[in-house]
Amino acid sequence: MLFLTVADVVADPAVQAGDPDVRVGGSALLAPVRWVHVSDSLGVARLLDGGELLLTTGAGWDADADGLRDFVVGLHRAGLAGIVFEQGTRHSEVPAAVVDACAELGLALVVLTREVKFVAVTEAVHHRLIAAQTDALFERQRLHELFTGLSLQGAPADVVVSETARALGSPVLLENLAGEVVAIEALGMTVADALGSRHGAERVFVQARGTRWGALLALPGPAHPAGRSTVLEQGATALAFGCIADGEEAWSLLAHRSLIEDLLGARFARTEDLAERLKAGGFALAGRHCLGIVARGVESVSALAYRARQAGFAVVAARVGDDDAALLSAPASVVVTDDVLLRIAGPGRAVFVGPSSDDVTGLLSSLRAARDLADGDRSDVGVRVRRVDDRPLERLVTTLRDDHRLQDHSRRMLAPLIRHDHDQRGDLLDVLGALLAHPGNRSAAAAASHLSRSVFYQRLAVIADLLDADLDDGETLAALHVALLSWRARR
């Protein structure tokens, strides 16, 4: 492993004592130095293994311009890192042919204008190289302990990606075999910029036992004592252990859960970053029919995602509390009917559907609205589809559920019923809900309450008496509807 560059050597005090003049620099100074070699011979190239920095006075350079050019070409082919030439009695100036050849080949050339002890230079450089190699050994051990610990603890892929990025000091991404981004740690960059730069990233495959699951990518960053590729390989190994233990499906679940949680929790700075994450995960928005849904009932979220893909949708789905939350995307020509949604959700499930959208902001609103609608409806009615667009009042109330004025209104209107149901283990709030759900059809309201009409009417009389309210008055029913929706949204 190479730890120093020509620029590092030139900056060393032992070389600075020679008042160095860089004749060929730029990117050539970034060449790695593995060792220092001292020689004035024109035949030194055959003694090199590559990565050496040549210290010379040129005392043996007894050749014409063509010969000196061939000499430099041979050094370059041997993998020389650069030439440090000390002016002296043999050459008061570095030969022009050497300067021209180094410039043409991009080989670093540094001229020492004052005499130095080459032994002091070699001693200083070799000391730094050995110290760096020792540091690298300790760093490799630290990395081994870090990633072994993550593997033994069963750390999820996003944690491994974050630790790899912090170790490297640069953004790191995890892709599956389809090129979809599973996890990303952008560090100081925006997510959109990091995703846009990944095609030039260093890449290590995540694989084990002959199976390849994806790739770990690192964007350019600072040098690492153990080598950047070593860090990436350690991270990839930890990820491979995770795939062996949890299966490849864990990556998809992780990527989907992260997106859903960030959307619902507003854990993002720019919508552009979310748009890029969705795009990187294969979820298209532009020109598509996109919406957020919440499915209630016991079911595997993986099965929901599978059925959505089988139906031609792009999907992002995750378990949120007791429900499944999902983003769906289909061609704009597709009509997302209730039957389609019920098939995607699975047997025996209720589905809450947000408005359609074709951008991130709208999709965010759609998912939140579906979630609010689901939170405000905890009834035991089974298979059904409820759309936010069909429930404007409920959507408004759930959006404002944290407003203290709405909460005060709810408590003030419903307090007698809440106390009655608590003390008597009654069902007056449920009966009121059935009445408000069927304001013009009390027979249907009684059926929804699972009560006979006579018993239902008795319950209504008790409600009217406790509230001192006329249950035939439209404004009273509207106020009670708002109060009940607010109360349910906070449960």
C-alpha positions in Angstrom: 0.0 0.0 0.0 1.3 3.5 -0.9 0.9 6.2 1.6 2.9 9.3 0.5 2.8 11.3 -2.7 5.6 13.2 -4.4 4.1 16.4 -3.1 4.3 15.0 0.5 8.0 14.2 0.0 8.7 17.7 -1.5 7.1 19.3 1.5 9.3 17.4 4.0 11.9 19.6 5.8 14.7 17.4 4.5 13.8 18.2 0.9 12.9 21.8 1.7 16.4 22.3 2.9 17.5 22.0 -0.8 15.2 24.9 -1.8 13.3 22.7 -4.3 12.1 24.1 -7.7 9.2 22.1 -9.2 9.8 21.9 -12.9 7.0 19.4 -13.7 4.2 19.4 -11.2 0.4 19.5 -11.2 -1.2 16.1 -11.1 2.3 14.5 -11.4 2.9 15.5 -7.8 0.0 13.3 -6.7 1.9 10.1 -7.8 2.2 7.7 -4.9 5.7 7.1 -3.5 6.5 3.6 -2.2 10.2 4.0 -1.6 13.2 6.2 -2.3 16.1 5.1 -4.6 19.4 6.9 -5.1 21.3 6.4 -8.3 23.1 8.4 -11.0 23.2 5.5 -13.5 21.4 5.6 -16.9 20.6 1.9 -16.4 18.7 2.4 -13.1 15.3 1.6 -14.7 16.0 -2.2 -14.7 16.4 -2.0 -10.9 13.0 -0.4 -10.2 9.8 -2.2 -9.2 7.5 0.9 -9.5 6.6 3.6 -7.1 10.1 4.7 -6.3 11.2 8.3 -6.1 14.6 8.7 -7.8 17.2 11.0 -6.1 20.1 11.8 -8.4 22.8 14.3 -9.3 22.9 13.1 -12.9 26.6 12.4 -12.6 26.3 9.4 -14.8 24.0 11.0 -17.4 26.6 10.9 -20.2 24.3 10.8 -23.2 22.9 13.1 -25.9 19.4 14.5 -25.9 17.9 11.4 -27.5 19.6 9.1 -25.0 18.3 11.2 -22.1 14.8 11.1 -23.5 15.0 7.3 -23.8 16.3 7.2 -20.3 13.2 9.1 -19.0 10.9 7.0 -21.0 12.4 3.9 -19.5 11.9 5.3 -16.0 8.3 6.1 -16.8 7.7 2.6 -18.1 9.2 1.2 -14.9 6.6 3.0 -12.8 8.8 5.7 -11.3 7.0 8.2 -9.2 9.2 11.1 -10.0 12.7 12.5 -10.2 14.4 14.7 -7.6 17.5 16.2 -9.3 20.2 18.0 -7.3 22.2 20.6 -9.2 26.0 20.3 -8.8 29.3 20.3 -10.4 28.4 17.8 -13.1 25.2 19.5 -14.1 24.6 23.2 -13.2 21.2 22.8 -14.7 18.9 19.8 -15.4 19.2 18.9 -19.0 16.4 20.3 -21.2 15.8 16.9 -22.8 15.0 15.5 -19.3 12.6 18.4 -18.6 10.9 18.1 -21.9 10.5 14.3 -21.6 9.1 14.6 -18.0 6.6 17.2 -19.1 5.4 15.1 -22.0 5.0 12.0 -19.9 3.6 13.7 -16.8 6.5 12.5 -14.7 7.2 14.7 -11.7 10.5 16.6 -11.8 11.9 18.6 -8.8 15.2 20.4 -8.9 17.1 20.9 -5.7 19.0 24.3 -6.1 21.0 23.7 -2.9 23.0 20.7 -1.8 21.4 18.3 0.7 22.4 15.0 2.2 20.5 12.3 0.2 20.8 10.0 3.2 18.8 12.6 5.3 16.1 12.6 2.6 15.9 8.8 2.4 15.9 8.4 6.1 13.1 11.0 6.6 10.9 9.5 3.8 11.4 5.9 4.9 10.6 6.8 8.4 7.3 8.4 7.3 6.5 5.4 5.1 7.1 2.9 7.9 5.1 5.0 10.4 2.3 5.2 7.8 2.3 1.5 7.3 2.1 1.0 11.1 -0.8 3.4 11.3 -2.4 1.5 8.4 -2.1 -1.8 10.3 -3.8 -0.3 13.4 -6.5 1.3 11.2 -7.2 -2.0 9.4 -7.6 -3.7 12.8 -10.0 -1.0 13.9 -12.0 -1.3 10.8 -12.1 -5.1 11.2 -13.4 -4.7 14.7 -16.0 -2.1 13.6 -17.5 -4.1 10.8 -17.2 -7.4 12.5 -19.2 -5.9 15.4 -21.8 -4.5 13.1 -22.2 -8.0 11.5 -22.5 -9.7 14.9 -25.0 -7.2 16.1 -27.1 -7.7 12.9 -26.9 -4.0 12.0 -29.2 -3.1 9.1 -27.8 -2.1 5.8 -28.4 1.6 6.3 -26.3 1.6 9.5 -23.4 -0.2 7.7 -23.6 2.3 4.8 -23.5 5.2 7.3 -20.5 3.8 9.2 -18.7 3.2 5.9 -19.3 6.8 4.8 -18.1 8.2 8.1 -14.9 6.0 7.9 -14.2 7.3 4.4 -15.3 10.9 5.0 -17.3 10.8 1.7 -20.8 9.9 0.5 -21.6 6.2 0.2 -24.4 4.4 -1.6 -25.7 0.9 -1.6 -27.3 -0.4 -4.9 -29.1 -3.6 -5.6 -28.5 -5.6 -8.8 -31.1 -3.5 -10.7 -29.1 -0.3 -9.9 -31.8 0.9 -7.5 -30.5 2.7 -4.5 -31.2 0.8 -1.2 -29.5 3.2 1.2 -27.4 6.4 1.1 -25.3 8.4 3.5 -24.7 11.8 1.7 -22.7 13.4 4.5 -22.2 17.0 3.5 -23.7 16.7 0.1 -27.4 16.9 -0.8 -28.9 13.6 -1.6 -29.7 14.7 -5.2 -26.1 15.7 -5.8 -24.8 12.5 -4.3 -27.1 10.4 -6.4 -26.2 12.4 -9.5 -22.5 11.8 -8.9 -22.6 8.0 -8.3 -21.6 7.0 -11.9 -18.0 8.2 -11.2 -17.8 6.5 -7.8 -15.5 3.7 -6.6 -17.4 0.4 -6.5 -17.1 -2.8 -4.6 -19.5 -5.7 -5.1 -21.5 -7.2 -2.2 -21.2 -10.9 -2.7 -20.6 -14.2 -0.8 -20.8 -17.9 -1.5 -21.0 -17.3 -5.3 -24.0 -14.9 -4.9 -23.9 -11.2 -5.8 -26.5 -9.0 -4.2 -25.4 -5.5 -5.3 -22.6 -3.0 -5.0 -21.3 -0.5 -2.4 -20.2 2.8 -3.9 -18.1 5.6 -2.5 -17.8 9.1 -4.0 -14.3 10.7 -4.1 -13.0 11.8 -0.8 -9.8 12.1 1.3 -7.2 9.4 1.4 -7.6 6.7 4.1 -4.6 5.2 6.0 -5.8 1.7 5.3 -6.8 2.5 1.7 -10.3 3.5 0.6 -10.8 0.2 -1.2 -10.1 -1.6 2.0 -12.8 0.3 3.8 -15.3 -0.4 1.1 -14.4 -4.1 1.0 -15.0 -4.3 4.8 -18.3 -2.6 4.5 -19.3 -4.9 1.6 -18.4 -7.9 3.7 -20.6 -6.8 6.5 -23.5 -6.2 4.1 -22.9 -9.7 2.6 -23.2 -11.3 6.1 -26.5 -9.4 6.5 -27.8 -10.7 3.2 -26.9 -14.3 4.2 -28.7 -13.8 7.6 -31.7 -11.8 6.5 -32.1 -12.5 2.8 -32.0 -10.0 0.0 -35.6 -8.9 0.6 -34.4 -7.1 3.7 -32.8 -4.5 1.4 -36.1 -3.6 -0.3 -38.0 -3.5 3.0 -35.3 -1.1 4.4 -35.3 1.2 1.4 -39.1 1.4 1.4 -39.4 1.9 5.1 -36.9 4.7 5.1 -38.7 6.5 2.3 -42.2 6.1 3.9 -40.9 7.2 7.3 -39.2 10.3 5.9 -42.3 11.3 3.9 -44.6 10.9 6.9 -42.2 12.5 9.3 -41.1 15.3 7.0 -37.5 14.2 7.5 -36.0 15.9 4.5 -34.8 19.4 3.6 -35.6 19.5 -0.1 -38.3 17.8 -2.1 -35.7 17.4 -4.9 -33.8 15.0 -2.7 -36.9 12.8 -2.2 -37.6 12.9 -5.9 -34.1 11.6 -6.6 -34.4 8.9 -4.0 -37.8 7.8 -5.5 -36.3 7.8 -9.0 -33.2 5.9 -7.8 -35.5 3.3 -6.4 -37.4 2.9 -9.7 -40.4 4.9 -8.7 -41.4 7.3 -11.5 -43.6 10.4 -10.9 -43.7 12.6 -14.0 -46.6 11.7 -16.3 -47.8 9.0 -14.0 -50.9 8.3 -11.9 -49.5 8.4 -8.3 -51.1 8.2 -4.9 -50.6 7.2 -1.3 -52.7 4.5 0.4 -53.0 2.9 3.8 -54.1 -0.7 4.1 -55.5 -2.0 7.4 -55.5 -5.6 8.6 -53.0 -8.4 9.1 -50.9 -9.0 6.0 -47.3 -9.1 4.8 -46.2 -5.8 3.4 -44.0 -7.7 1.0 -47.1 -9.4 -0.3 -48.8 -6.1 -0.9 -45.7 -4.8 -2.8 -45.6 -8.0 -4.9 -49.3 -7.7 -5.8 -48.8 -4.1 -6.7 -45.9 -4.9 -9.1 -47.9 -7.8 -10.6 -50.7 -5.3 -11.3 -48.3 -3.0 -13.2 -47.6 -0.5 -10.5 -44.3 0.8 -9.2 -44.5 0.6 -5.4 -42.9 1.8 -2.2 -44.5 0.1 0.8 -43.7 -0.2 4.6 -45.4 -1.2 7.8 -46.3 1.9 9.9 -47.8 1.0 13.2 -50.6 -1.5 12.7 -51.1 -0.5 9.0 -49.3 -0.8 5.7 -48.5 2.6 4.0 -47.7 2.5 0.3 -47.0 4.8 -2.6 -48.3 3.6 -6.0 -47.4 4.7 -9.4 -49.0 3.6 -12.7 -49.4 5.0 -16.2 -51.7 8.0 -16.4 -54.1 6.0 -18.5 -54.7 3.4 -15.7 -57.9 3.9 -13.7 -57.2 2.9 -10.1 -60.5 1.4 -9.2 -61.7 0.2 -5.8 -61.4 -3.4 -7.0 -57.8 -2.9 -8.0 -56.9 -1.4 -4.7 -58.5 -4.2 -2.8 -56.7 -6.8 -4.8 -53.4 -5.0 -4.1 -54.1 -4.7 -0.4 -55.0 -8.3 0.0 -58.0 -10.2 1.4 -60.0 -8.8 4.3 -58.4 -5.4 4.4 -59.7 -1.8 4.4 -58.0 0.7 2.2 -57.7 4.4 2.7 -56.7 6.3 -0.4 -55.2 9.8 -0.8 -55.6 12.1 -3.8 -53.8 11.5 -7.1 -50.6 13.4 -7.8 -47.7 13.6 -10.2 -45.0 15.3 -8.1 -43.3 14.8 -4.7 -45.2 17.5 -2.9 -48.5 16.1 -4.0 -47.5 12.5 -3.3 -46.5 13.6 0.2 -49.8 15.2 0.8 -51.6 12.2 -0.6 -49.9 9.7 1.7 -50.4 12.0 4.8 -54.1 12.5 3.9 -54.6 8.8 3.6 -52.8 8.3 6.9 -55.0 10.9 8.6 -58.1 9.4 7.2 -57.1 6.0 8.5 -56.2 7.4 11.9 -59.6 9.0 12.1 -61.4 5.8 11.3 -60.8 3.0 13.7 -64.1 1.2 13.2 -64.3 -2.5 12.8 -66.0 -2.5 9.4 -63.9 -4.8 7.2 -63.3 -4.8 3.5 -63.9 -1.4 2.0 -62.2 1.5 0.2 -62.4 5.0 1.6 -61.1 7.9 -0.5 -59.9 11.2 0.9 -61.5 13.0 -2.1 -64.9 11.6 -1.0 -64.6 12.8 2.6 -63.7 16.5 2.5 -64.9 17.3 6.0 -63.0 14.4 7.5 -59.9 15.5 5.6 -60.2 19.0 7.0 -60.7 17.9 10.6 -57.8 15.4 10.6 -55.6 18.1 9.1 -56.6 20.5 11.9 -56.7 17.9 14.7 -53.9 19.5 16.7 -55.6 22.9 16.7 -56.6 23.6 20.4 -59.8 25.4 19.3 -61.0 22.3 17.5 -60.1 20.1 20.5 -62.0 22.5 22.8 -65.0 22.3 20.5 -64.9 18.5 20.6 -64.6 18.2 24.3 -67.3 20.8 25.0 -69.9 19.1 22.7 -69.1 15.5 23.5 -68.2 15.5 27.2 -71.6 14.2 28.4 -71.5 11.3 26.0 -67.9 10.5 26.8 -68.7 10.4 30.5 -71.8 8.3 30.0 -70.0 5.7 27.9 -67.1 5.6 30.4 -69.4 5.2 33.4 -72.0 3.0 31.9 -69.9 1.1 29.4 -72.2 2.5 26.8 -72.2 2.9 23.1 -73.7 6.4 22.6 -70.6 7.7 20.7 -70.9 4.8 18.3 -74.7 5.4 17.8 -74.0 9.1 17.2 -71.4 8.1 14.6 -73.9 5.9 12.8 -76.5 8.7 12.8 -74.0 11.2 11.3 -72.8 8.6 8.7 -76.5 8.2 7.6 -78.1 11.5 8.4 -81.1 11.0 6.1 -81.7 7.3 6.8 -82.1 6.3 10.4 -83.0 2.7 9.4 -79.6 2.4 7.8 -78.0 4.1 10.8 -79.7 1.5 13.1 -78.4 -1.3 10.9 -74.9 0.1 11.0 -75.1 0.2 14.8 -76.3 -3.5 14.9 -79.4 -2.3 16.9 -83.1 -2.7 16.3 -84.8 0.5 15.3 -86.6 0.8 18.6 -83.4 0.5 20.6 -81.6 2.8 18.2 -84.3 5.5 18.7 -84.1 5.0 22.5 -80.3 5.7 22.3 -80.9 8.8 20.2 -83.4 10.1 22.8 -80.7 9.7 25.5 -78.1 11.5 23.3 -80.5 14.4 22.7 -81.3 14.6 26.4 -77.6 14.5 27.5 -76.6 17.1 24.9 -79.7 19.2 25.2 -79.7 19.2 21.4 -82.1 18.9 18.5 -80.8 16.0 16.4 -83.0 17.0 13.5 -81.3 20.4 13.2 -78.7 20.5 10.4 -76.3 23.0 12.0 -76.3 20.9 15.2 -75.6 17.7 13.3 -72.7 19.5 11.4 -71.2 20.7 14.7 -71.5 17.2 16.2 -69.9 15.7 13.1 -66.9 18.0 13.4 -66.6 17.3 17.1 -66.8 13.5 16.7 -64.3 13.5 13.8 -61.9 15.5 15.9 -62.3 13.2 18.9 -61.7 10.1 16.7 -58.6 11.7 15.1 -57.0 12.1 18.5 -57.7 8.6 19.8 
